[in-house]
Amino acid sequence: MAEKKKAWSSADIPDLTGRTVIITGANSGIGFTAADALAKAGAHVVLAVRDPERGRAAAARIPGSTEVRRLDLADLSSVRDFATEWAGAPLHTLINNAGVMMLPRESTADGFERQFGTNHLGHFALTNLLLPYVTDRVVTVSSGAHRWGGAVIEFDDVNMAARYTPQRAYAQSKLANLLFTLELQRRLAESGSSVRALAAHPGYSATNLQSHAASPLARVFMRVGNALLAQDDRAGALPTLYAATQDLPGASYVGPDGLGEMRGAPTLVGRSAAACDADAARRLWTLSEELTGVRSGVGVR
């Protein structure tokens, strides 16, 4: 009988000495776990966080080379400030990890629906502003929620002013993450860049993200699910770490290999038909440029 292949784990991360990685939202959850694993592998890890005090407390728990920089993805002026302060510094990998989930209707500092504005537009702007310095890859964390309710991008109402629900808005933002990755990879390849764009999702992972859901019933359901079904944040971080460190084709999507992609070891996974729509990806890119005022940096390097 053939020997069963050992499941990939953070112990399989290669030596990252000399490499710099930015992780958004790295002070808690899978972002913190990924930062910890990458720093232990030798990378210099930048925790890009909204609250520097909490970021410093998290960094103090990570053995290895770290620094903390303020970044509020719900405020494009903060995104621009972060990129301006970074200008000229080397950057190997950018991990777009931060996110908000199923919030009551709220707006960003720039007036966008908060889930679309934070999860997609903030990362879109950050990526394009930092892209001239990226030498290896951009990893964006999406979710199996991109499939919820046959999600599509509501191009005529991306802020969902007409019929907002926390679930629909979250699903749209996670679909946007995948379409962004698809179009970014197309542009990188077309420009001859060796930089790759990849995406990952953590499956069902127990983190503090679910605690902010708008509905009290949803919060109760998620607490039960966290206790009975979810994997911990270390397992949930593995798809991100796999996408960030393994030799994978551009536009790859990594998730758990278990039933329903809820839990398990990282592997390449599929996505919805809407997440494969190249025309929608191009249209979303153009709209995102218009909304953020940030033009593509693809082809600079």
C-alpha positions as CSV (number, residue, x, y, z in Angstrom):
1,M,0.0,0.0,0.0
2,A,1.3,3.4,-0.9
3,E,2.4,5.6,2.0
4,K,-0.1,8.4,2.7
5,K,1.3,11.8,1.8
6,K,2.0,14.0,4.9
7,A,-0.3,17.0,5.1
8,W,1.4,20.3,4.5
9,S,2.0,22.4,7.6
10,S,3.7,25.6,8.7
11,A,6.8,23.4,9.4
12,D,7.1,23.1,5.6
13,I,7.6,26.8,5.0
14,P,11.0,27.3,3.4
15,D,13.7,29.6,4.8
16,L,12.5,33.2,4.3
17,T,15.6,35.0,5.6
18,G,16.1,38.3,3.9
19,R,12.5,38.6,2.7
20,T,10.0,41.2,3.8
21,V,6.3,40.5,4.1
22,I,3.4,42.9,4.8
23,I,0.3,41.4,6.4
24,T,-2.8,43.5,6.8
25,G,-4.9,42.9,9.9
26,A,-2.0,40.9,11.5
27,N,-2.8,41.7,15.2
28,S,-5.3,38.8,15.6
29,G,-6.8,35.7,14.0
30,I,-5.3,34.1,11.0
31,G,-3.3,37.3,10.2
32,F,-1.5,37.0,13.5
33,T,-0.9,33.3,13.1
34,A,0.5,33.8,9.6
35,A,2.7,36.6,10.8
36,D,4.0,34.4,13.6
37,A,4.8,31.5,11.2
38,L,6.5,33.7,8.6
39,A,8.6,35.5,11.2
40,K,9.7,32.1,12.6
41,A,10.8,31.1,9.1
42,G,13.1,34.1,9.0
43,A,11.0,36.8,7.2
44,H,10.8,40.4,8.4
45,V,7.1,40.8,8.9
46,V,5.3,44.1,8.9
47,L,2.0,44.1,10.8
48,A,-0.2,46.6,9.0
49,V,-2.9,47.3,11.5
50,R,-5.6,49.9,12.3
51,D,-4.6,50.1,16.0
52,P,-0.8,50.3,16.5
53,E,-1.1,49.7,20.2
54,R,-2.8,46.3,19.6
55,G,-0.3,45.7,16.8
56,R,2.7,46.2,19.1
57,A,1.1,43.9,21.7
58,A,0.8,41.2,19.0
59,A,4.3,41.8,17.6
60,A,5.7,41.4,21.1
61,R,4.4,37.8,21.1
62,I,6.1,36.9,17.8
63,P,9.7,35.7,18.0
64,G,11.6,37.1,15.1
65,S,11.9,40.3,13.1
66,T,8.7,42.4,13.1
67,E,7.5,46.0,12.9
68,V,4.2,47.7,13.2
69,R,2.7,50.3,10.9
70,R,-0.7,51.9,11.0
71,L,-3.1,51.2,8.2
72,D,-6.9,51.8,8.2
73,L,-8.3,50.1,5.0
74,A,-11.6,51.9,5.6
75,D,-9.9,55.3,5.0
76,L,-8.1,55.8,1.7
77,S,-6.0,58.6,3.1
78,S,-4.5,56.1,5.6
79,V,-3.8,53.7,2.7
80,R,-2.0,56.5,0.8
81,D,0.0,57.5,3.8
82,F,1.1,53.9,4.4
83,A,2.2,53.6,0.8
84,T,4.0,56.9,0.8
85,E,5.9,56.0,4.0
86,W,6.8,52.7,2.4
87,A,8.1,54.1,-0.9
88,G,11.4,52.7,-2.0
89,A,11.6,50.0,0.6
90,P,12.0,46.3,-0.5
91,L,8.9,44.2,-0.4
92,H,8.8,40.5,-1.2
93,T,5.2,39.6,-0.5
94,L,2.0,41.5,0.3
95,I,-0.8,39.6,2.1
96,N,-4.2,41.2,1.9
97,N,-5.7,39.5,5.0
98,A,-7.7,42.1,6.9
99,G,-11.4,42.1,6.6
100,V,-14.8,42.7,8.2
101,M,-17.7,40.4,8.1
102,M,-21.5,40.7,8.0
103,L,-21.7,44.1,9.7
104,P,-24.7,46.3,10.2
105,R,-24.9,48.9,7.4
106,E,-21.9,51.2,7.9
107,S,-19.8,53.5,5.6
108,T,-16.1,54.0,5.3
109,A,-14.4,57.3,5.7
110,D,-14.8,57.8,1.9
111,G,-18.5,56.9,1.9
112,F,-18.4,53.3,0.6
113,E,-20.3,50.4,2.1
114,R,-17.9,49.2,4.8
115,Q,-17.5,45.6,3.7
116,F,-16.9,46.4,0.0
117,G,-14.8,49.4,1.0
118,T,-12.6,47.6,3.5
119,N,-12.3,44.1,2.1
120,H,-11.9,45.1,-1.6
121,L,-11.4,48.8,-2.3
122,G,-8.9,49.4,0.5
123,H,-6.8,46.4,-0.6
124,F,-7.2,47.3,-4.2
125,A,-5.7,50.8,-3.5
126,L,-3.0,49.4,-1.2
127,T,-1.9,46.8,-3.7
128,N,-1.6,49.1,-6.6
129,L,0.3,51.7,-4.6
130,L,2.8,49.1,-3.3
131,L,3.1,47.1,-6.5
132,P,6.2,48.9,-7.8
133,Y,8.1,47.5,-4.8
134,V,6.7,43.9,-4.8
135,T,9.1,41.4,-6.1
136,D,7.3,38.1,-5.7
137,R,3.6,37.9,-5.0
138,V,0.3,39.4,-3.7
139,V,-1.9,37.0,-1.7
140,T,-5.5,38.1,-1.1
141,V,-7.7,36.3,1.4
142,S,-11.2,35.6,0.1
143,S,-13.8,33.2,1.5
144,G,-16.2,30.4,0.5
145,A,-18.8,33.1,1.1
146,H,-18.1,34.3,-2.4
147,R,-20.6,31.6,-3.5
148,W,-23.4,32.7,-1.2
149,G,-26.7,33.2,-2.9
150,G,-25.2,33.1,-6.3
151,A,-23.3,36.3,-5.5
152,V,-22.4,38.8,-8.3
153,I,-20.9,42.3,-8.3
154,E,-23.8,44.8,-8.1
155,F,-22.2,47.2,-10.6
156,D,-25.2,49.5,-10.6
157,D,-25.2,49.6,-6.8
158,V,-21.9,48.3,-5.3
159,N,-22.8,50.1,-2.0
160,M,-26.1,48.2,-1.9
161,A,-28.1,51.3,-1.1
162,A,-31.2,49.8,-2.5
163,R,-31.3,46.3,-0.8
164,Y,-28.5,45.9,1.7
165,T,-28.1,42.8,3.8
166,P,-24.9,42.0,5.8
167,Q,-24.7,38.6,4.1
168,R,-25.1,39.9,0.5
169,A,-22.5,42.7,1.1
170,Y,-20.0,40.3,2.6
171,A,-20.4,37.8,-0.3
172,Q,-20.0,40.6,-2.8
173,S,-16.8,41.8,-1.1
174,K,-15.3,38.3,-1.1
175,L,-16.2,37.7,-4.7
176,A,-14.5,41.0,-5.5
177,N,-11.3,39.7,-3.8
178,L,-11.2,36.8,-6.3
179,L,-12.0,38.9,-9.4
180,F,-9.3,41.4,-8.3
181,T,-6.8,38.5,-8.1
182,L,-7.9,37.3,-11.5
183,E,-7.5,40.6,-13.2
184,L,-4.3,41.5,-11.4
185,Q,-2.7,38.3,-12.6
186,R,-3.8,39.0,-16.1
187,R,-2.3,42.4,-16.1
188,L,0.9,41.1,-14.5
189,A,1.3,38.4,-17.1
190,E,0.5,40.8,-19.9
191,S,3.2,43.2,-18.7
192,G,5.8,40.5,-18.5
193,S,6.1,40.8,-14.7
194,S,7.3,37.8,-12.7
195,V,5.1,38.9,-9.8
196,R,2.2,36.6,-9.1
197,A,-1.3,37.2,-7.7
198,L,-2.9,34.5,-5.7
199,A,-5.9,34.0,-3.4
200,A,-6.7,31.8,-0.4
201,H,-9.5,31.1,2.0
202,P,-9.3,29.7,5.5
203,G,-12.4,27.4,5.4
204,Y,-14.4,27.6,8.6
205,S,-12.0,29.0,11.2
206,A,-12.7,30.1,14.7
207,T,-11.6,33.7,14.9
208,N,-12.9,37.0,16.3
209,L,-14.2,38.0,12.8
210,Q,-17.5,36.3,13.4
211,S,-18.2,38.1,16.6
212,H,-19.1,41.3,14.8
213,A,-22.0,40.0,12.8
214,A,-25.0,42.3,12.6
215,S,-27.6,39.7,13.7
216,P,-27.6,38.4,17.3
217,L,-28.9,35.1,15.9
218,A,-26.0,34.9,13.5
219,R,-23.6,35.5,16.3
220,V,-25.1,32.7,18.3
221,F,-25.0,30.4,15.3
222,M,-21.4,31.2,14.7
223,R,-20.4,30.6,18.3
224,V,-22.0,27.2,18.1
225,G,-20.3,26.5,14.8
226,N,-17.0,27.7,16.1
227,A,-17.3,25.2,19.0
228,L,-18.5,22.2,17.0
229,L,-17.3,22.6,13.4
230,A,-14.5,25.1,13.0
231,Q,-10.8,24.5,12.9
232,D,-8.5,26.8,14.9
233,D,-6.7,29.9,13.6
234,R,-3.5,28.0,13.1
235,A,-5.2,25.6,10.7
236,G,-7.1,28.4,9.2
237,A,-3.9,30.3,8.4
238,L,-2.4,27.4,6.4
239,P,-4.0,28.2,3.0
240,T,-2.6,31.8,3.3
241,L,0.8,30.5,4.2
242,Y,0.7,27.9,1.4
243,A,-0.2,30.6,-1.1
244,A,2.5,32.9,0.2
245,T,5.4,30.5,0.2
246,Q,4.8,27.7,-2.4
247,D,5.6,27.6,-6.1
248,L,2.1,28.0,-7.5
249,P,0.8,29.4,-10.8
250,G,-0.6,32.9,-10.8
251,A,-4.3,33.2,-10.0
252,S,-4.2,30.0,-7.9
253,Y,-6.9,29.8,-5.2
254,V,-5.9,27.8,-2.1
255,G,-8.3,26.4,0.6
256,P,-8.8,23.4,2.9
257,D,-9.0,20.0,1.3
258,G,-11.8,18.6,3.6
259,L,-15.5,18.2,3.0
260,G,-17.0,21.5,1.7
261,E,-13.6,23.1,2.0
262,M,-14.5,23.8,5.7
263,R,-11.3,22.4,7.2
264,G,-8.2,20.4,6.3
265,A,-4.8,20.8,4.8
266,P,-4.2,23.4,2.1
267,T,-4.7,22.6,-1.5
268,L,-5.8,24.2,-4.8
269,V,-9.6,24.7,-4.9
270,G,-12.2,25.8,-7.3
271,R,-14.4,28.9,-7.3
272,S,-17.8,30.0,-8.6
273,A,-18.5,30.7,-12.2
274,A,-18.9,34.4,-11.2
275,A,-15.4,34.4,-9.8
276,C,-14.1,33.2,-13.2
277,D,-15.7,35.9,-15.2
278,A,-12.9,37.8,-16.9
279,D,-15.2,40.5,-18.2
280,A,-16.6,41.2,-14.7
281,A,-13.0,41.3,-13.4
282,R,-12.0,43.9,-15.9
283,R,-15.1,45.9,-15.2
284,L,-14.5,45.7,-11.4
285,W,-10.9,46.9,-11.9
286,T,-12.0,50.0,-13.9
287,L,-14.7,50.8,-11.3
288,S,-12.3,50.4,-8.5
289,E,-9.8,52.8,-10.1
290,E,-12.6,55.3,-10.5
291,L,-13.8,54.9,-6.9
292,T,-10.4,55.0,-5.2
293,G,-8.6,57.4,-7.6
294,V,-5.7,54.9,-7.6
295,R,-4.5,53.8,-11.1
296,S,-2.8,50.5,-11.8
297,G,0.9,50.2,-11.0
298,V,1.2,47.0,-13.0
299,G,4.2,46.9,-15.3
300,V,6.3,49.3,-13.2
301,R,8.5,46.3,-12.2
